[in-house]
C-alpha cells in the first residue's frame, strides 16, 4: 500500500511540475462583441513567453493584462484587478520588473485597420503552474482603450475580451 501511495504522489507531482504550456481562448465580453482569439503561454528559462493573436478589435491600441481571477462573468469584471502578488505599482512588467509593475502588466496590443492584432511578450519570473508567481486559472483581459501606464491600473476603460488561462501540456 505504501508503494502505491508513493507512486501516486510521484505521478501527481510530476504532472504538476511538467506543466509548461497553456492557452486562453479569448471571446468578447458581450453578446455583440466580435473580439476573439488565442493566447498561448510557454514556460521558459527566466519567465513566461506569451503569444497573442486576436481579431474583431477596433483599430488602435488596447491594454492587455492578466487579471487575478479566472472568470469572465459580468462583462469581464469578475476577473478582478490586475494580477499583482507583490502589491507593486502599475507599469510594464517586461521593462520595469516585478517590484515596479504588476505581474500581469503586458502593456498594449495594437489592432490593425481590419481589427487583427498580435503580440509577443516575455513576463520575467512568471510561470504557468509552479513557483511563486503562477497564472494558470487566471484570466487575460483585453481593454477597450490604451494603457497609459497611469496609476493605479492604466486608465484602460472597459473590458472587451476575456479568456481563462488553462494548462494544455507538459515538458
C-alpha positions in Angstrom: 0.0 0.0 0.0 2.8 2.4 0.9 4.4 1.8 -2.5 1.1 2.7 -4.3 0.7 5.9 -2.3 4.3 6.9 -3.1 3.9 6.1 -6.8 0.6 8.1 -7.0 2.1 11.0 -5.2 5.2 10.9 -7.5 3.0 10.8 -10.6 0.9 13.8 -9.3 3.9 15.9 -8.5 5.5 15.0 -11.9 2.3 16.1 -13.7 2.2 19.5 -11.9 6.0 20.1 -12.3 5.8 19.2 -16.0 3.3 22.0 -16.9 4.9 24.2 -19.4 2.3 25.3 -21.9 -1.2 26.8 -21.8 -3.8 28.6 -23.7 -6.6 31.2 -23.2 -9.4 31.3 -25.7 -10.5 35.0 -25.8 -14.1 35.9 -26.5 -16.0 39.1 -26.4 -17.4 40.1 -23.0 -20.8 41.0 -24.5 -23.0 39.1 -27.0 -22.5 41.9 -29.6 -18.7 41.8 -29.4 -16.7 40.3 -32.2 -13.5 40.0 -30.2 -11.9 36.6 -30.4 -8.6 34.9 -30.5 -5.9 32.8 -28.8 -3.3 33.5 -26.3 -0.6 30.8 -25.8 1.8 30.5 -22.9 5.1 28.7 -22.7 7.3 28.4 -19.6 10.8 29.3 -20.5 14.0 29.8 -18.5 13.5 33.1 -16.7 9.8 33.6 -17.4 6.7 33.0 -19.3 6.5 33.6 -23.1 3.1 34.9 -24.2 1.9 34.9 -27.8 -1.3 36.7 -28.7 -3.5 36.5 -31.9 -6.8 38.5 -31.8 -9.4 39.6 -34.2 -12.6 41.8 -34.0 -11.0 44.7 -32.2 -11.5 48.4 -33.0 -8.3 49.7 -34.7 -5.7 51.2 -32.3 -4.1 50.3 -29.0 -5.8 48.1 -26.4 -4.5 47.4 -22.9 -3.7 43.7 -22.3 -3.3 42.2 -18.8 -3.5 39.1 -16.8 -6.1 39.5 -14.1 -6.3 37.9 -10.7 -9.3 35.6 -11.1 -10.3 33.0 -13.7 -13.8 34.3 -14.5 -15.1 36.3 -17.5 -18.6 36.8 -16.0 -20.2 40.3 -15.5 -18.7 41.7 -18.7 -15.2 40.6 -17.5 -15.4 42.4 -14.2 -15.4 39.0 -12.3 -11.7 38.7 -13.4 -10.9 41.2 -10.7 -8.0 43.6 -10.9 -4.6 43.0 -12.5 -2.6 40.0 -11.2 -0.3 41.7 -8.6 1.1 39.4 -6.0 3.7 41.9 -4.7 1.4 44.9 -4.4 3.6 46.7 -6.9 2.6 49.9 -8.8 1.2 49.6 -12.3 3.7 49.5 -15.1 5.1 47.4 -18.0 6.5 44.1 -16.4 9.0 43.2 -19.2 10.7 46.6 -18.8 10.0 47.6 -15.2 10.3 44.2 -13.4 8.1 42.8 -10.6 8.8 45.4 -8.0 7.8 48.3 -10.3 4.9 46.6 -12.2 2.1 44.2 -11.7 3.0 40.6 -12.7 0.1 40.7 -15.2 1.0 44.0 -16.9 1.7 43.3 -20.5 1.2 46.8 -21.9 -0.7 47.3 -25.2 -1.7 45.3 -28.2 -2.1 47.3 -31.5 -5.1 46.4 -33.6 -4.7 47.0 -37.4 -7.4 48.6 -39.6 -9.0 45.1 -40.1 -9.3 44.5 -36.3 -6.5 41.9 -36.1 -3.7 42.2 -33.5 -0.7 40.2 -32.4 1.8 40.4 -29.6 4.8 38.5 -28.3 5.9 39.3 -24.8 8.1 37.7 -22.1 7.0 38.0 -18.5 10.0 37.6 -16.2 9.7 35.3 -13.2 6.1 34.5 -14.1 5.1 30.8 -14.7 2.1 28.7 -15.5 1.8 26.4 -12.5 4.9 26.1 -10.4 6.8 28.7 -8.4 5.6 31.8 -6.6 4.0 33.8 -9.5 1.7 31.4 -11.3 -1.0 32.4 -13.8 -2.9 29.1 -14.7 -6.5 29.6 -13.8 -6.4 33.3 -14.1 -7.9 35.4 -16.9 -6.5 37.6 -19.7 -8.4 40.8 -20.4 -8.4 43.0 -23.5 -9.5 46.5 -22.6 -11.3 49.0 -24.8 -8.7 51.7 -24.6 -4.9 52.1 -24.5 -3.0 51.6 -21.3 -1.4 55.0 -20.5 0.5 53.5 -17.6 -1.0 55.8 -15.0 -1.8 54.6 -11.5 -3.4 52.5 -10.3 -4.3 50.5 -13.5 -3.6 52.5 -16.6 -6.9 54.2 -17.4 -7.7 51.5 -20.0 -11.5 51.6 -19.8 -13.9 48.7 -20.1 -13.2 45.0 -20.8 -13.9 43.9 -24.4 -12.3 40.5 -24.4 -11.6 37.8 -21.8 -10.2 34.3 -21.7 -9.3 31.8 -18.9 -5.7 30.5 -18.8 -5.6 26.7 -18.8 -2.7 24.3 -18.9 -2.5 22.3 -22.1 0.7 20.4 -22.0 3.8 19.4 -20.1 7.5 19.3 -20.8 
